Amino acid sequence: MMLDPRGPRFSAGLTTILFVVVLLTGNGWLALAQAAVFAVGAYDPRLTPYGLLYRYLVAPRLGPPAEREDGAPVRFAQAVGFVFATLTVVGYLSGATVVGAVGASFALVAAFLNAVFGLCLGCEAYLLIKRLRTA
C-alpha cells in the first residue's frame, strides 16, 4: 500500500490537537476515541476518520502528491500510537492521572513532530527494526 505522505501529516496535526485537549482536560474517553483511531490506522491509515477527511475534503484541493510512501512504517507508527493512547486511557480512567499524562505527553510529542516537521518517530523505529533484522 502506497500513501500520500501529506495524509499522515494531516492526521498527526489533528492528533496533536486532540492530545493537547486530553492533557488539558484529563479526559480518558477522548483518549479512548483516539486509541480507536490508532487501532484502525494500524490496519489501514486511509480508513481512519482523519484519513477519510483528508482523502475526500483536503486532498482534492491540493492536487496529486509529488511522491508516495510505503504504508508499512505508517501502520507500525499507528500501532505504537495505539499503545500510548491505551496507556493514556488506562491511566486517566483508572484514576492514575500521572500515567495518563505521561502516555498523552509521549503521544503528543510524536504527533507534533510528525505534523510540524514530517518526522515520524514510529516510522523511523520501523525502519531501524527492519535494518537490524536484515543485518
N, C-alpha and C positions, 0 to 999 in steps of 0.2 A: 504494500500500500504506500503510495507516494502522496505527500501532503503539501499544500500551500503553506510555506513557513510563516506567513502572516497570521494564519488561523490560530495556531498555538500561542502566539504572542498576544493576540486579541483576547483569547481565553485567559491568559495569565494576567492581563490587565483587570478583567472582571474578577478573577480570583483574588487579586491583590486587594481590590475594594472590599470584597466580601470578608477577607480575613482582618482587615482594619476594623470593620464593623463588629466582627466576632470578638476581637480583642477589646474594643471599647465597651461592648455590652456584656461579654461573658456568655453569649447565647450559644449553648451547646446544640440546640435544634437547628440553628442556621449552619453550624459546622457539620451537622449530620446531612443537611441538604448538599453541602459541598462534597462531603465524602461520597454521596451517591453520584454526583457529577464525576468525581475521580474514578469511581468504580466503572461507570460506563466508558469513560475515556481510556481506561486500561484495556478495554475490549476494542474500541474504535473511537478515537478522539473526534471524528467527524459527526458522531451520533450524540454527543453531549448537547445540552441546551445551548451552551456557548458556541459550540461548533456549528450547530444549525443556524443560530443567529448570524454568525459570521458568513456562512455559506449563502444564505438567502437574502440578507439585508446589507451586509458590508461588502463582500467580495464583488458583487455585480457593479458596484460603484468604483472599484479600484482597477478593474481590468485584470487580465491574466497575470499570474506571477512570472517573474523572470526565470525562476527555477523552482524545483520541487525538492522535498527532503523525505528521506525514509521515515516511515511511520513507527518503526520498531522502537527507536530511542524515545519517542514521544509517548508511546504506550507504556514503556517502562517508567518514565517520569510520572505519568498519571498514577501508576501503581504505587510509587513512592509517596506521591501526594496523598493517596488514599490512606496509607499507613499513618502519616502525620495528622490527617484530618480525623481519622479514627481515634488516635491518641487525644486529640483535642476534644472530641465528643465524649469519650470516656472520662476525661478529666473534668470537664465542666458539668456534665450530667451527674457525676458521682459526688460532686462537691469538692473534688481535688483541683481547685482553680489554678494552682501553680502548674500542675501537669497540663491542664488545658491551655494555659497561657504559653507555656513552652512549646507545645505542639503547634499552636496557632502562629507563634513567632517564627518558628522554622519554616512553616509553610508560607508565611507572608514574605520572608526574605527570598525564598526560592522563586515565588511568583513574581515579586518585584524585579528581581534580576533578569528574569526572562522577559517580562513586559517592557522594561525600560532599556535594557542593554542587549537583549537577544541571547543572554547566557542562560541556557537551560541546564541546571545542575544535574537533574536526573538523566538528561541525555548524555552529558559528559560522563556520568558514572556508568551508564550503559556501555559507552564506547570503551572506557577503561577496563571494565569487566570483560568485554569482548576481546580486547587486546591481551589481557592477562591469560585468558583461556587458550588463545592460539599461540602464546609464547612458550 
